[in-house]
């Protein structure tokens, strides 16, 4: 049984909910990633911030990224996966919620992120194809 812990990208770093979107963009650039988990002052996951969110919800509507807080872009409850959840649960969760990145939680602590690319590298092509189809349909 392949688990989230086995295929995740470890070492995920949060952007604080009270940090600005500009700070998040700089952190994404430094890390070479397109998304960051948003964490509150209680260290609990509040959501995910993507580079697309920054473009569409901030820059595209004329907001100043140095003024907008990352936490303002967290929408609803964060979709996560447990570190010991198996590959089928990863595929089900990604497909059901139409997400390409899943924060991996061990208890309440963020330990990594499973991305669509992680899934593609670790699982058989059939499963990956099903996931891509699910993420591509509305």
C-alpha positions as CSV (number, residue, x, y, z in Angstrom):
1,X,0.0,0.0,0.0
2,X,1.5,3.3,-1.1
3,X,0.8,6.1,1.4
4,X,0.8,9.9,1.1
5,X,3.9,10.1,3.2
6,X,5.7,7.9,0.7
7,X,4.9,10.0,-2.4
8,X,4.6,13.5,-1.0
9,X,7.0,16.3,-1.4
10,X,8.3,16.8,2.1
11,X,9.3,20.1,3.7
12,X,6.3,22.1,2.7
13,X,6.4,25.7,4.1
14,X,3.4,27.7,5.0
15,X,2.8,31.4,4.3
16,X,1.2,33.0,7.3
17,X,-2.4,34.1,7.0
18,X,-1.3,37.6,8.1
19,X,1.6,37.8,5.6
20,X,1.1,39.7,2.4
21,X,0.5,38.1,-1.0
22,X,3.7,39.9,-2.2
23,X,5.6,38.0,0.5
24,X,3.9,34.8,-0.6
25,X,4.9,35.5,-4.2
26,X,8.5,36.1,-3.2
27,X,8.5,32.8,-1.2
28,X,7.1,30.9,-4.1
29,X,9.8,32.3,-6.4
30,X,12.6,31.4,-3.9
31,X,11.2,27.9,-3.5
32,X,10.4,27.3,-7.1
33,X,6.8,26.3,-6.4
34,X,3.4,27.4,-7.6
35,X,1.4,27.1,-4.4
36,X,1.9,27.5,-0.6
37,X,-0.2,26.3,2.2
38,X,-1.7,29.1,4.3
39,X,-1.3,28.7,8.0
40,X,-2.9,30.7,10.8
41,X,-1.3,32.0,13.9
42,X,-2.4,28.7,15.6
43,X,-0.2,26.8,13.0
44,X,-3.4,25.1,11.6
45,X,-3.9,25.0,7.8
46,X,-6.3,27.6,6.5
47,X,-6.1,26.8,2.8
48,X,-3.8,26.9,-0.2
49,X,-2.6,30.0,-2.1
50,X,-1.6,29.4,-5.8
51,X,0.2,31.6,-8.2
52,X,-3.1,31.7,-10.2
53,X,-4.9,33.1,-7.1
54,X,-2.4,35.9,-7.0
55,X,-2.9,36.8,-10.6
56,X,-6.7,36.4,-10.8
57,X,-7.8,37.6,-7.3
58,X,-5.2,40.2,-6.7
59,X,-3.3,41.6,-9.7
60,X,-6.1,41.0,-12.2
61,X,-8.5,43.1,-10.2
62,X,-6.1,45.9,-9.5
63,X,-5.4,45.1,-5.8
64,X,-2.0,45.8,-4.3
65,X,-0.2,42.5,-3.4
66,X,1.8,44.3,-0.7
67,X,-1.5,45.1,1.0
68,X,-3.6,41.9,0.6
69,X,-3.1,39.3,3.3
70,X,-2.7,35.7,2.2
71,X,-5.4,34.6,4.7
72,X,-8.0,36.7,2.8
73,X,-7.6,34.3,-0.2
74,X,-8.1,31.1,1.9
75,X,-11.5,29.8,0.9
76,X,-13.6,27.5,3.1
77,X,-12.0,24.5,4.8
78,X,-8.7,23.3,3.5
79,X,-8.8,19.9,1.6
80,X,-6.1,17.7,3.1
81,X,-4.9,14.1,3.2
82,X,-3.6,12.2,6.2
83,X,0.1,11.2,6.0
84,X,-0.9,7.5,6.3
85,X,-3.8,7.6,3.9
86,X,-3.3,5.3,0.9
87,X,-3.1,6.0,-2.8
88,X,-6.8,5.3,-3.4
89,X,-7.7,7.9,-0.9
90,X,-5.4,10.4,-2.5
91,X,-6.9,9.8,-5.9
92,X,-10.5,10.0,-4.5
93,X,-9.8,13.2,-2.6
94,X,-8.1,14.9,-5.5
95,X,-10.8,13.9,-8.0
96,X,-13.7,14.7,-5.7
97,X,-12.4,18.2,-4.8
98,X,-10.8,18.8,-8.2
99,X,-7.4,19.8,-6.6
100,X,-4.0,19.3,-8.0
101,X,-2.2,19.8,-4.7
102,X,-3.1,18.2,-1.3
103,X,-1.5,19.3,1.9
104,X,-0.4,16.2,3.9
105,X,-1.2,16.4,7.6
106,X,0.1,14.2,10.4
107,X,-2.2,15.0,13.3
108,X,-2.6,18.8,12.9
109,X,0.9,19.3,11.6
110,X,1.7,20.0,7.9
111,X,4.4,17.5,6.8
112,X,4.3,17.8,3.0
113,X,2.2,18.2,-0.1
114,X,1.1,15.6,-2.6
115,X,1.0,17.1,-6.1
116,X,-0.4,15.8,-9.3
117,X,3.3,15.3,-10.4
118,X,4.0,13.2,-7.3
119,X,1.0,11.0,-8.2
120,X,2.2,10.7,-11.8
121,X,5.7,9.6,-10.7
122,X,4.5,7.1,-8.0
123,X,1.3,5.4,-9.3
124,X,0.5,3.3,-12.4
125,X,-0.5,5.1,-15.6
126,X,-4.1,3.9,-15.4
127,X,-4.7,5.7,-12.1
128,X,-2.9,8.8,-13.3
129,X,-5.0,8.9,-16.4
130,X,-8.2,8.6,-14.3
131,X,-7.0,11.5,-12.1
132,X,-6.2,13.7,-15.1
133,X,-9.6,13.1,-16.6
134,X,-11.3,13.9,-13.3
135,X,-9.4,17.1,-12.9
136,X,-10.0,18.2,-16.4
137,X,-13.8,17.8,-16.4
138,X,-16.3,20.2,-14.9
